[in-house]
Amino acid sequence: MKLSRKRVIAGILALIVLVLTARAVIPSVRFLVGVVVFTRKWVRHAERGRDHLFFETDYQELLAACRDLSKRAAAGELPSGSYNVCFGKRDPETLSFPQVILDLEPSRVFTDLWGGGEVCIELMPGPEWRGVIACPEGSEKQGNVKLIEGLWYCDPGYQHTRPKYVTRINDMIEKGRQLRASRAAPPP
């Protein structure tokens, strides 16, 4: 079969359109894949921090460490604001943060969040923000779940319209309390 000039030109044009379309679409696809991978990474990171918070963290120790940060910020020893810990380039000030805070692998830590001396430990950045808020003595802000007096867990998914999620979080917190109690109890 002999190829006509029109078929050759049409084939070349189709190939050019295909190459140009691929060049336009591939960066967008790569970007979207990157966003999905980045988001999954942060979700796993936040879940690991949340699990550490619920199952291994001594809440009194965490609250004391946050209040210490708050006092340092109030004294001018530490500027109030946002500190990157695991979200982008780590701020050098975080090297002096108490280990109990760093063990949560937060993305950021905020000091004096609302001007009242609060410390916020951000486990998951963005619109699905999750974290812990520690209040200074004599002050009580509110989150979704009160861990102890002055320490709150915040999670936008923790709402009455998602009862399975609420139950799951409550069960995790209760299991963590039982684990801490069993570690604190003297052996028989």
N, C-alpha and C positions, 0 to 999 in steps of 0.2 A: 504494500500500500504506500503510495506516494503522499508525502505530507505537502499540503498546500501552504503557500506563504501566509495566509490568514491564520491557519492553525498554529503555525510556528510562532507568529506574533502573539496570538491569544495565549499560547502556552507560556511564553516569556513574560507577558504581562501578568498572568496568573501567578507565576513564580515570584515576580517582583512584589505583587500585592501580598502574597503569603509571607515573604521575608519581612516586609515593612510591618505587617500586622504582628508577626512574632516579636520583632524588635520593640514594638509598642506595648505588647501584652506581657512579655516575660518579666520586665522590671516590676510591673504591678503585681504579678503573681508572686515573685520573689519577695516583694515587700509584705504582702499578705501572709505568706508562709512565715516570714520573720516575725511578724506581729503575733501570730498564733504561737510560735515557739517561745517567744519572749514572755507572752502572757502565761503559758503553761509553766514556764520556769518559775515565774513569780508566784503563781498559785501554789506550786509544790513547796516553794521556799516559805510562803506564808503558812501553809498547813504544818510544815515542820516546826516553825516557831510557835504556832498555836498549840500543837501537841506538847511541845516542851513546856509551854506555859501551864497547860492543864495538868500534865502528868508528873512533871519534875520540879517545877519552880516552887520555892517557898514564898508564898504571897507576902508574908511579913517582911522578909528580906528584900523582896522586890519593891515593896512600898517604901521601906527605909532608904533604899538606894535612890529611888525617884525623888523622895523628899530631900535627900542630900544634894542631888543635882539642882533641885529647885532652890535650895538655900545658897548654893554656889552661884546660881544665876542672879539671885536677889542681891548677893554681896558684890556683884560685878566681877567675880572671879571667872565666870563663864558667861559670855554674851547670850542673852535670850534669843531664841530663834530656832531654826531648823538645822539639824545635823545629819548629813548623809552617813550611814553606816554601811549598808550593803546595796544601796541604790545609786549607781554611778560611782564617781570618785569619792573615796572615804575622806571625811573631814578629819584633820589631825586632832582636833579637840576630843574626838570620840575615843582616842587611845587612853584617855584618863577616866572614861566612864566605868562604873562598877561592872564587874564581870556578870552579875546576875542579869543585868540588862542586855549585855552583849551576847549572852548565851541564847537569847531569844532570836538572834540573828535579824534584828529589825531592819527595815529598809531605811527608816529615818527615825530620829528622836527629836521631839519638839519640847523646848522648855518655855515656861510662862506662856502657854498656848493662848489663853484668853485674858491674860493680864492678871490672873489671880494666883499665879505660882504653880499651875498645873504642869504635869509632865505627861506627854503623850508618846507612847511607843507604837510606831506604825509598823505592823507586820505585813500588810498588803496595801500598796499604794493604789491610787486611782479611784474610779467610781465604785468599785467593790471594796472600799477601804475597810480594813480590819485592824484592830489594835487594842491597846490597854491605856486607860487614863488613870493617872494617880493624882490625887488631890492633896493639897497641903493640909496640915492639921487644922481642924476647926472649919474646914470647907468641905462641901460635898457636892460635886457635880454628879451627873448621871450618865450612865451608858446603858447597854442592854442587859448585862448580867453583873450583879454585884458579887465580886469574888470575896472580898472582905471589906470592912469599913474603910473607905477611902480609895479603893482599887476596883475599877470597873472594866469589864470586857465589852468592846463595841464591835458590832458586826451588822451590816445592813441586811443580811439575809435572815437575821434573828427577828422574825415578826410573825404575828398570829396567822398570816396568810400562808405560811410555810411550816405547818406543825411538825412535819417529819424532821425538818432541819433543826427546829427549836428543840425537839426531843433529843436529837443526836448530840447537839451542843450540851444540853443539860446532862445527858448521860456521861459525856466525856468529862465534864466538870466534876460530877459526883464520883466517877471512877478515880479521877485524880485526887480528890479529897480522901477517898478510901486508901489509895496507895500511900499518900503522905502520912495518914494516920497509922497505917501498918508499919511504916518505916520508923515512925516516932515512938511506937509502943515498945516497951522493953520486952525482950524475949522471955518466954515462960520458964 
